[in-house]
Amino acid sequence: SASAASSPATVFDTALGFQGVWHMSERGNEVALDATANRYDGLAYGMSGFTWNPGVVGNARVFNGTASYITMPNTAKSTLDFPQEGTYAVSAWVLLDALDNASHVIVAKGYEQYYLRVTSLRSTVPLWEFVEFNETTKWQTSTAPAAAGRWTLLTAVRQGGKQLLYCNGELVDSTVEIWQN
């Protein structure tokens, strides 16, 4: 006889370090709700019709790989602006249908802040890539071979000048490669 109750803002408490949590399980095409008290709800673009499938835990958004994406308005000057060489983590469950020679952004806070993507731009094989922009050295990258056809939990961690990339909980790269255009 207990009623269903949920308190996402308590579970994903900003005081515990959560600044944005998006489950991507909403059935509608218009929004991606932030489970934290920050309420950085996202707006979906290029996602029409049925755009979710079963994920690792619940439903998951389906992106077409070319023109569908979600933006988080009003976050330009927010708690998602991690300081250069600060301490933060960015994590996402990702399932690629196939690998190609293009670059596909998974999570980003602008081209000159930080991003997590799959890319073949600087390699002959597709790579998971975590990048933080640094005013002095430009882009600092950590990479690992990407895989298609299976769910992968990508976690990128920045701790000052240290950068770590995990795939499915395993540390796959702790080096920082400097990349300049």
C-alpha positions as CSV (number, residue, x, y, z in Angstrom):
1,S,0.0,0.0,0.0
2,A,3.0,2.3,-0.1
3,S,2.8,5.0,-2.7
4,A,5.5,5.5,-5.2
5,A,7.9,8.4,-4.4
6,S,11.0,9.7,-5.9
7,S,13.4,12.5,-4.9
8,P,16.0,12.8,-7.6
9,A,17.5,16.0,-6.2
10,T,18.1,14.2,-2.9
11,V,19.7,11.2,-4.6
12,F,21.8,13.3,-7.0
13,D,22.6,16.0,-4.4
14,T,24.8,18.9,-5.6
15,A,26.4,19.0,-2.2
16,L,27.8,15.6,-3.0
17,G,29.3,16.8,-6.3
18,F,26.6,16.1,-8.8
19,Q,26.2,19.1,-11.0
20,G,24.1,17.6,-13.8
21,V,22.5,14.1,-14.3
22,W,20.5,13.2,-17.4
23,H,19.0,9.8,-17.7
24,M,17.8,10.3,-21.2
25,S,14.7,8.2,-20.6
26,E,11.9,10.6,-21.3
27,R,9.5,9.5,-24.0
28,G,9.0,12.9,-25.5
29,N,11.4,14.4,-28.0
30,E,11.6,17.9,-26.6
31,V,13.4,17.6,-23.2
32,A,16.1,15.8,-21.3
33,L,15.4,16.3,-17.6
34,D,18.3,17.1,-15.1
35,A,17.8,15.0,-12.0
36,T,19.8,17.5,-9.8
37,A,18.5,20.6,-8.1
38,N,20.3,22.6,-10.7
39,R,17.6,21.7,-13.2
40,Y,19.8,22.1,-16.3
41,D,17.1,20.5,-18.4
42,G,18.1,19.9,-22.0
43,L,16.3,20.7,-25.2
44,A,16.4,18.0,-28.0
45,Y,17.0,18.8,-31.6
46,G,16.7,16.6,-34.7
47,M,14.9,13.9,-32.8
48,S,11.5,13.1,-34.2
49,G,9.4,10.1,-33.8
50,F,10.5,7.2,-31.6
51,T,13.8,8.1,-30.2
52,W,14.5,5.8,-27.3
53,N,15.4,2.1,-26.9
54,P,16.2,-0.1,-24.0
55,G,19.4,0.9,-22.3
56,V,21.6,-0.6,-19.6
57,V,19.4,0.8,-16.9
58,G,15.9,1.8,-18.2
59,N,15.3,3.5,-21.5
60,A,18.0,5.3,-23.5
61,R,18.0,8.1,-26.1
62,V,18.8,7.2,-29.7
63,F,20.8,9.8,-31.6
64,N,21.2,9.5,-35.4
65,G,24.9,10.3,-35.4
66,T,24.7,13.3,-37.7
67,A,22.0,15.8,-36.7
68,S,20.4,14.9,-33.4
69,Y,21.6,16.4,-30.2
70,I,20.6,17.9,-26.9
71,T,21.7,21.3,-25.5
72,M,21.5,22.5,-22.0
73,P,20.4,26.2,-22.1
74,N,21.5,28.7,-19.5
75,T,24.6,26.8,-18.6
76,A,27.2,29.1,-20.2
77,K,28.1,30.5,-16.8
78,S,27.1,27.7,-14.4
79,T,28.4,25.0,-12.1
80,L,29.2,23.0,-15.3
81,D,32.0,25.5,-16.0
82,F,34.8,23.5,-14.4
83,P,38.0,25.4,-13.9
84,Q,40.9,24.7,-16.2
85,E,42.9,21.8,-14.5
86,G,40.2,21.5,-11.9
87,T,38.7,18.4,-10.4
88,Y,35.7,16.8,-12.1
89,A,34.3,13.7,-13.8
90,V,32.1,13.3,-16.8
91,S,30.5,9.9,-17.4
92,A,28.1,8.4,-20.0
93,W,26.8,5.1,-21.1
94,V,27.3,4.8,-24.9
95,L,26.3,2.2,-27.5
96,L,27.6,2.8,-31.1
97,D,25.8,0.9,-33.9
98,A,28.9,1.1,-36.1
99,L,32.2,2.9,-36.3
100,D,33.0,5.3,-39.0
101,N,35.6,7.9,-39.9
102,A,33.7,10.9,-38.4
103,S,33.9,12.5,-35.1
104,H,30.8,12.2,-32.8
105,V,30.5,14.2,-29.6
106,I,29.0,12.4,-26.6
107,V,29.3,15.1,-23.9
108,A,30.7,18.6,-24.4
109,K,31.0,22.0,-22.7
110,G,32.2,23.8,-25.8
111,Y,35.1,23.2,-28.0
112,E,37.4,25.2,-25.7
113,Q,36.5,23.7,-22.4
114,Y,36.0,19.9,-22.3
115,Y,34.5,17.1,-24.3
116,L,34.1,13.3,-24.6
117,R,33.7,11.9,-28.1
118,V,34.4,9.0,-30.5
119,T,36.7,10.1,-33.3
120,S,39.1,8.9,-36.1
121,L,40.3,12.4,-36.9
122,R,43.9,11.9,-35.6
123,S,44.1,8.1,-35.8
124,T,43.6,5.2,-38.2
125,V,41.3,3.5,-35.8
126,P,38.2,5.0,-33.9
127,L,39.1,6.2,-30.4
128,W,37.2,7.2,-27.3
129,E,38.7,10.6,-26.6
130,F,38.5,12.9,-23.5
131,V,39.8,16.4,-24.1
132,E,40.3,19.4,-21.9
133,F,41.3,22.7,-23.4
134,N,44.2,24.5,-21.8
135,E,45.1,28.2,-22.7
136,T,48.8,27.4,-22.7
137,T,49.1,23.9,-24.3
138,K,45.8,23.9,-26.3
139,W,43.9,20.5,-26.2
140,Q,45.0,17.9,-23.7
141,T,43.7,14.5,-24.7
142,S,43.4,10.9,-23.4
143,T,42.3,8.1,-25.7
144,A,41.4,4.4,-25.9
145,P,40.2,2.2,-28.8
146,A,36.5,2.5,-29.3
147,A,34.1,-0.5,-29.8
148,A,30.8,-0.8,-31.5
149,G,27.9,-3.1,-30.8
150,R,28.1,-3.1,-27.0
151,W,27.3,-0.7,-24.2
152,T,30.4,1.1,-22.8
153,L,30.5,3.1,-19.7
154,L,32.9,6.0,-20.4
155,T,34.2,8.0,-17.5
156,A,36.6,10.9,-17.9
157,V,38.3,12.3,-14.7
158,R,40.3,15.4,-14.4
159,Q,42.4,16.0,-11.2
160,G,44.5,19.2,-11.7
161,G,47.1,18.3,-14.4
162,K,46.2,14.6,-14.2
163,Q,43.7,13.2,-16.7
164,L,42.2,9.7,-16.6
165,L,39.9,7.8,-19.0
166,Y,38.0,4.7,-17.9
167,C,36.0,2.2,-20.0
168,N,33.6,0.0,-18.1
169,G,35.4,0.9,-14.8
170,E,38.9,0.0,-16.1
171,L,41.5,2.7,-16.4
172,V,42.5,2.7,-20.1
173,D,44.6,5.9,-20.3
174,S,46.3,8.1,-17.8
175,T,48.6,10.0,-20.2
176,V,48.0,13.4,-21.5
177,E,48.8,14.1,-25.1
178,I,49.1,17.7,-26.2
179,W,47.3,18.5,-29.4
180,Q,47.3,21.8,-31.3
181,N,45.5,22.7,-34.5
